[in-house]
Amino acid sequence: MYNINEKRVLEEFFQLVQIPCSTLKEREIADILTEKLTALGGTVHEDNAGETLGGNAGNLIADFAGTVDNSPCIMLTAHMDCVEPCHGIKPILENGVIRSDGTTILGSDDKAGVVAILEALRQIKENNIPHGPLQVVFTIAEEGGVNGSRVLESRFLHADYGYTLDTHGSPGVISFKAPGKNQLHFRIQGKTAHAGVAPEKGINAIMTAAKVLAEAPQGRIDEETTCNLGKINGGTANNVVPEFCDIHYETRSRDKKKLDSITEKVINAVKKAEEYGCKVTVELKKDYDPYTIDMENKGVKIVKKAMENMSIEPHFEESGGGSDANQFNSYGIPTVVLGVGMTDCHTVQETILEKDLYDSARLALGIITEAMNV
């Protein structure tokens, strides 16, 4: 078992969740975390991701020198931003469960990961625990597309193995495989006309969209591939034949070839609108690629050993969603995602068990400690 200061973890969690940190408005929390990381001995760099994305703060990358030689560099990551509503959070602890007052989210996604990392750093500093070199990365704009890590200045990264503390499930969950995701924006351009006087002179872009979308792939394609028509809008008035229709799709798969294939099928289906006299424009945005971490990877063995020492049974999971780990894997750092206990996140019913909060900190400390022994 790895010793932590539970009282301090709880107090810091309560402190951090009460700081408003909407996506691309992370300035206040970034300044506080920079101060904390610096006080713990880290050399902190803030990149230009905020400027790139139109936000007011960048990603934080903190380096901590190792105290022993020949030990791999471990990277621990969490994100700073929260979904709405995250202003005026009032955390409540009752019967071992932490929740908000019901008017806001709680913010355990992802302050649970942040405080776990901070407590692990304090323990190695206060107790002179031997360790190899460490990197801590706190990202911006994870919510809504993991954009902060997408534009992170990866030249500052040099870790051998990474751990993103940011998924559902109690400590013990290890997400070793996750899908890639593409976003598609189509515009179907028809022809306007007066709906009462001369509808036959128009080309109804919305009706054309309905025809092609009825044949487009949708929903679960197979066990690792999905696609979703998420938003559609068009037209200007009821008495005007709509000349445009915007369609927003996403495609996901844990297999890159399948991701490319389903994306192409969606594009081809929507482009059939051209057969009805419409023009079609396609905007494709790749959010992130899929990744798979081999079970024999040393980084996996490190976290498994830490869990074993905590009498926690590892639960390996293939995720249906993306995270910062997708981007870190694309930068060449094999990174898994770890459960921190968040439940019903992105809702005002969000909770986390007090025990999971503490065990996440113990696990972060265990990873740092076991990296020298595996």
C-alpha positions as CSV (number, residue, x, y, z in Angstrom):
1,M,0.0,0.0,0.0
2,Y,1.2,3.5,-0.8
3,N,0.7,6.1,1.9
4,I,-1.0,9.4,1.1
5,N,-2.5,12.3,3.1
6,E,-6.2,11.7,2.6
7,K,-7.3,14.9,4.4
8,R,-5.1,17.0,2.1
9,V,-6.4,15.2,-1.0
10,L,-10.0,15.9,-0.1
11,E,-9.3,19.5,0.7
12,E,-7.4,20.1,-2.5
13,F,-10.2,18.4,-4.5
14,F,-12.8,20.7,-2.9
15,Q,-10.6,23.7,-3.6
16,L,-10.0,22.9,-7.3
17,V,-13.5,21.9,-8.3
18,Q,-14.7,25.3,-7.1
19,I,-12.5,27.2,-9.6
20,P,-14.4,27.9,-12.8
21,C,-12.5,26.3,-15.7
22,S,-14.6,26.2,-18.8
23,T,-13.0,25.0,-22.0
24,L,-10.6,27.6,-23.4
25,K,-11.0,29.6,-20.2
26,E,-8.5,27.8,-18.0
27,R,-6.4,30.8,-17.0
28,E,-7.2,30.8,-13.3
29,I,-6.7,27.0,-12.8
30,A,-3.6,27.1,-15.0
31,D,-2.0,29.8,-12.8
32,I,-2.8,27.9,-9.6
33,L,-1.4,24.6,-10.9
34,T,1.7,26.3,-12.2
35,E,2.3,27.6,-8.7
36,K,1.7,24.2,-7.2
37,L,4.0,22.4,-9.6
38,T,6.8,24.9,-9.2
39,A,6.6,24.6,-5.4
40,L,6.9,20.9,-5.8
41,G,10.2,21.3,-7.7
42,G,8.9,21.1,-11.3
43,T,10.2,23.2,-14.2
44,V,7.0,24.3,-15.8
45,H,6.5,25.2,-19.5
46,E,3.2,26.6,-20.8
47,D,2.8,26.1,-24.5
48,N,1.0,28.2,-27.0
49,A,-2.0,25.9,-27.4
50,G,-4.3,28.6,-25.9
51,E,-3.3,31.1,-28.5
52,T,-3.7,28.5,-31.3
53,L,-7.2,27.6,-30.2
54,G,-8.4,31.0,-29.1
55,G,-8.3,30.4,-25.4
56,N,-6.6,32.2,-22.5
57,A,-4.2,29.5,-21.3
58,G,-2.0,26.8,-22.7
59,N,-1.1,23.3,-21.8
60,L,1.2,22.9,-18.8
61,I,4.2,20.6,-19.1
62,A,6.3,20.1,-15.9
63,D,9.6,18.3,-15.7
64,F,10.9,16.7,-12.5
65,A,14.4,15.4,-12.4
66,G,14.9,11.9,-11.3
67,T,16.8,10.9,-8.2
68,V,18.0,7.5,-9.5
69,D,19.7,6.5,-12.7
70,N,18.6,4.1,-15.4
71,S,14.9,4.5,-14.6
72,P,12.3,5.2,-17.4
73,C,10.7,8.6,-17.6
74,I,7.0,8.4,-16.5
75,M,4.4,10.9,-17.7
76,L,1.2,11.5,-15.7
77,T,-1.5,13.5,-17.3
78,A,-5.0,15.0,-16.6
79,H,-7.0,17.9,-18.1
80,M,-7.8,21.2,-16.6
81,D,-11.1,22.1,-18.2
82,C,-14.7,21.0,-17.4
83,V,-18.0,20.9,-19.2
84,E,-20.8,23.3,-18.3
85,P,-22.3,24.2,-15.9
86,C,-19.1,24.5,-13.8
87,H,-19.5,27.9,-12.2
88,G,-20.5,28.0,-8.5
89,I,-19.8,24.4,-7.8
90,K,-20.6,23.5,-4.2
91,P,-19.0,20.0,-3.4
92,I,-20.7,18.0,-0.7
93,L,-19.4,14.9,1.0
94,E,-22.0,12.6,2.4
95,N,-21.7,8.9,3.4
96,G,-18.4,8.5,1.5
97,V,-19.8,10.0,-1.7
98,I,-18.9,13.4,-3.2
99,R,-21.4,15.3,-5.3
100,S,-22.4,18.8,-6.2
101,D,-25.6,20.5,-4.8
102,G,-27.3,19.4,-8.0
103,T,-27.2,22.7,-9.9
104,T,-23.8,22.1,-11.5
105,I,-21.5,19.3,-12.4
106,L,-19.0,18.2,-9.8
107,G,-15.8,18.4,-11.8
108,S,-14.3,15.1,-10.8
109,D,-13.8,14.9,-14.6
110,D,-10.9,15.6,-14.3
111,K,-9.9,17.2,-11.0
112,A,-9.8,13.7,-9.6
113,G,-6.9,13.1,-11.9
114,V,-5.3,16.4,-11.1
115,V,-5.3,16.0,-7.3
116,A,-4.1,12.4,-7.6
117,I,-1.0,13.5,-9.5
118,L,-0.3,16.5,-7.1
119,E,-0.5,14.2,-4.1
120,A,1.8,11.7,-5.6
121,L,4.3,14.5,-6.3
122,R,4.1,15.7,-2.7
123,Q,4.7,12.3,-1.3
124,I,7.9,11.7,-3.2
125,K,9.1,15.2,-2.2
126,E,8.2,15.0,1.5
127,N,9.4,11.5,2.0
128,N,12.4,11.5,-0.3
129,I,11.1,8.6,-2.2
130,P,13.5,7.5,-4.9
131,H,12.2,7.9,-8.4
132,G,13.2,8.3,-12.0
133,P,12.5,11.4,-14.2
134,L,8.9,12.5,-14.4
135,Q,6.7,14.6,-16.7
136,V,3.4,16.0,-15.6
137,V,1.1,17.3,-18.3
138,F,-2.1,19.2,-17.5
139,T,-4.0,19.9,-20.7
140,I,-6.6,22.5,-21.8
141,A,-9.6,21.9,-24.0
142,E,-9.9,18.2,-23.6
143,E,-13.7,18.4,-23.6
144,G,-15.2,18.7,-27.0
145,G,-12.5,17.0,-29.0
146,V,-9.2,16.7,-27.1
147,N,-8.0,19.8,-28.9
148,G,-5.5,21.0,-26.3
149,S,-3.4,17.9,-26.5
150,R,-3.9,17.9,-30.3
151,V,-2.0,21.2,-30.6
152,L,0.4,20.5,-27.7
153,E,4.0,21.4,-28.4
154,S,5.1,17.8,-28.5
155,R,8.8,18.6,-28.8
156,F,8.7,19.1,-25.0
157,L,7.7,15.5,-24.4
158,H,10.3,12.9,-23.7
159,A,8.6,10.3,-21.5
160,D,8.9,6.6,-22.1
161,Y,5.4,5.6,-20.7
162,G,2.3,7.7,-20.1
163,Y,-0.7,7.4,-17.9
164,T,-3.8,9.6,-18.4
165,L,-5.9,9.7,-15.2
166,D,-9.3,10.4,-16.8
167,T,-12.0,7.8,-17.3
168,H,-14.9,6.2,-15.6
169,G,-14.7,3.3,-13.2
170,S,-12.8,2.9,-10.0
171,P,-9.0,2.7,-9.9
172,G,-8.2,-0.6,-11.6
173,V,-9.7,0.2,-15.0
174,I,-7.0,0.3,-17.7
175,S,-8.2,1.5,-21.1
176,F,-5.6,0.1,-23.5
177,K,-7.4,0.5,-26.7
178,A,-9.5,3.5,-28.0
179,P,-11.0,4.6,-31.3
180,G,-9.9,7.2,-33.7
181,K,-12.5,9.9,-34.6
182,N,-13.2,11.9,-37.7
183,Q,-15.7,14.8,-37.9
184,L,-17.5,15.5,-41.2
185,H,-19.3,18.7,-42.2
186,F,-21.3,18.5,-45.4
187,R,-23.2,21.4,-47.1
188,I,-25.8,20.4,-49.7
189,Q,-26.4,23.3,-52.0
190,G,-29.8,23.3,-53.8
191,K,-31.7,26.1,-55.5
192,T,-34.0,28.6,-53.9
193,A,-37.5,29.4,-55.1
194,H,-40.8,30.8,-53.8
195,A,-42.5,27.8,-52.2
196,G,-46.0,29.0,-53.2
197,V,-45.5,30.6,-56.6
198,A,-42.8,28.4,-58.2
199,P,-41.7,25.5,-56.1
200,E,-40.8,23.5,-59.2
201,K,-38.1,26.0,-60.0
202,G,-36.3,25.1,-56.8
203,I,-34.1,22.2,-55.6
204,N,-35.0,21.4,-52.0
205,A,-31.7,20.8,-50.2
206,I,-33.3,19.5,-47.0
207,M,-35.4,16.9,-48.9
208,T,-32.4,15.9,-50.9
209,A,-30.5,15.5,-47.7
210,A,-33.3,13.3,-46.3
211,K,-33.1,11.0,-49.4
212,V,-29.3,10.4,-49.2
213,L,-29.2,10.2,-45.4
214,A,-31.8,7.4,-45.5
215,E,-29.1,5.3,-47.2
216,A,-26.1,6.5,-45.3
217,P,-24.3,4.4,-42.6
218,Q,-25.5,5.2,-39.1
219,G,-25.1,3.8,-35.5
220,R,-23.1,0.8,-34.6
221,I,-21.3,-0.8,-37.6
222,D,-19.4,-3.5,-35.8
223,E,-18.0,-4.0,-32.3
224,E,-15.3,-1.4,-32.7
225,T,-16.9,1.0,-35.3
226,T,-19.7,3.5,-35.1
227,C,-20.9,6.6,-36.9
228,N,-23.4,9.2,-35.9
229,L,-25.5,11.9,-37.6
230,G,-25.3,14.4,-34.9
231,K,-26.8,17.7,-36.2
232,I,-28.6,18.9,-39.3
233,N,-29.9,22.4,-40.2
234,G,-30.9,24.3,-43.2
235,G,-33.4,26.6,-44.9
236,T,-34.4,30.2,-44.2
237,A,-38.2,30.4,-44.1
238,N,-41.3,28.2,-44.5
239,N,-42.3,29.9,-47.8
240,V,-38.9,29.5,-49.4
241,V,-37.6,26.3,-51.0
242,P,-34.4,25.7,-48.9
243,E,-31.3,26.1,-51.0
244,F,-28.8,24.7,-48.4
245,C,-28.6,22.0,-45.7
246,D,-25.7,21.5,-43.3
247,I,-25.0,18.0,-42.0
248,H,-22.7,17.1,-39.2
249,Y,-21.4,13.6,-38.8
250,E,-18.8,11.8,-36.8
251,T,-17.1,8.4,-37.5
252,R,-15.2,6.3,-34.9
253,S,-13.3,3.0,-35.0
254,R,-10.6,1.3,-33.0
255,D,-9.2,0.1,-36.3
256,K,-7.6,2.7,-38.6
257,K,-8.6,0.9,-41.8
258,K,-12.2,0.6,-40.6
259,L,-12.2,4.3,-39.6
260,D,-11.0,5.3,-43.1
261,S,-13.5,2.9,-44.7
262,I,-16.6,4.1,-42.8
263,T,-15.7,7.7,-43.3
264,E,-15.4,7.1,-47.1
265,K,-18.8,5.3,-47.1
266,V,-20.5,8.3,-45.4
267,I,-18.9,10.7,-47.8
268,N,-20.0,8.7,-50.8
269,A,-23.5,8.4,-49.5
270,V,-24.0,12.1,-49.0
271,K,-22.3,13.0,-52.3
272,K,-25.2,11.2,-54.0
273,A,-27.1,14.4,-53.5
274,E,-25.3,15.5,-56.7
275,E,-27.5,13.1,-58.6
276,Y,-30.5,15.3,-57.6
277,G,-28.9,18.5,-59.0
278,C,-27.3,19.7,-55.8
279,K,-23.7,20.6,-55.1
280,V,-22.0,19.0,-52.2
281,T,-19.0,20.4,-50.2
282,V,-17.2,18.2,-47.7
283,E,-15.1,19.3,-44.8
284,L,-13.2,16.5,-43.0
285,K,-11.5,17.1,-39.6
286,K,-9.5,14.3,-38.0
287,D,-9.7,14.6,-34.3
288,Y,-7.4,11.7,-33.4
289,D,-6.2,8.3,-34.5
290,P,-6.9,5.0,-32.7
291,Y,-4.4,3.3,-30.5
292,T,-3.7,-0.1,-29.0
293,I,-1.2,-0.8,-26.2
294,D,0.3,-4.3,-26.1
295,M,-0.2,-6.1,-22.8
296,E,3.5,-6.8,-22.7
297,N,4.4,-3.2,-22.8
298,K,6.5,-2.2,-19.8
299,G,4.2,0.7,-19.0
300,V,1.3,-1.7,-18.6
301,K,3.4,-4.0,-16.4
302,I,4.3,-1.0,-14.2
303,V,0.6,-0.1,-13.5
304,K,-0.3,-3.7,-13.0
305,K,2.4,-4.1,-10.4
306,A,1.2,-0.9,-8.6
307,M,-2.4,-2.3,-8.6
308,E,-1.2,-5.7,-7.3
309,N,0.5,-3.9,-4.4
310,M,-2.9,-2.2,-3.6
311,S,-4.8,-5.5,-3.9
312,I,-6.6,-4.1,-6.9
313,E,-7.6,-6.4,-9.8
314,P,-6.8,-4.8,-13.1
315,H,-9.7,-4.5,-15.5
316,F,-8.7,-4.0,-19.1
317,E,-11.1,-2.1,-21.2
318,E,-11.5,-1.2,-24.9
319,S,-12.9,2.3,-24.9
320,G,-15.5,3.7,-27.2
321,G,-14.4,7.3,-26.7
322,G,-11.2,9.3,-27.2
323,S,-9.0,11.1,-24.7
324,D,-5.7,12.9,-24.5
325,A,-4.1,9.5,-24.6
326,N,-4.9,9.3,-28.3
327,Q,-2.8,12.3,-28.9
328,F,0.1,11.2,-26.6
329,N,0.2,7.8,-28.4
330,S,0.4,9.6,-31.7
331,Y,3.4,11.5,-30.3
332,G,5.2,8.2,-29.7
333,I,4.5,7.8,-26.0
334,P,2.6,4.6,-25.2
335,T,-0.1,5.9,-22.9
336,V,-3.0,4.1,-21.2
337,V,-6.1,5.7,-19.6
338,L,-6.8,4.9,-15.9
339,G,-10.1,5.0,-14.1
340,V,-10.4,7.5,-11.3
341,G,-13.9,6.8,-10.1
342,M,-15.9,9.5,-11.9
343,T,-19.5,8.6,-12.3
344,D,-22.3,10.3,-14.4
345,C,-19.8,12.8,-15.5
346,H,-21.0,15.6,-17.8
347,T,-24.3,15.7,-15.8
348,V,-25.4,17.5,-12.6
349,Q,-25.7,14.0,-11.1
350,E,-21.9,13.5,-11.3
351,T,-20.4,11.8,-8.2
352,I,-17.2,10.2,-7.0
353,L,-16.5,7.9,-4.1
354,E,-14.2,9.4,-1.5
355,K,-12.3,6.0,-1.5
356,D,-11.7,6.2,-5.3
357,L,-10.3,9.7,-4.9
358,Y,-7.7,8.4,-2.4
359,D,-7.0,5.2,-4.3
360,S,-6.3,7.3,-7.5
361,A,-3.6,9.2,-5.6
362,R,-2.2,6.0,-4.2
363,L,-2.1,4.5,-7.7
364,A,-0.3,7.5,-9.2
365,L,2.3,7.2,-6.4
366,G,2.6,3.5,-7.0
367,I,3.3,4.0,-10.7
368,I,6.1,6.4,-9.9
369,T,7.5,4.0,-7.4
370,E,7.2,0.8,-9.4
371,A,8.7,2.3,-12.5
372,M,12.1,1.5,-11.1
373,N,11.3,-2.1,-10.2
374,V,9.5,-3.6,-13.2
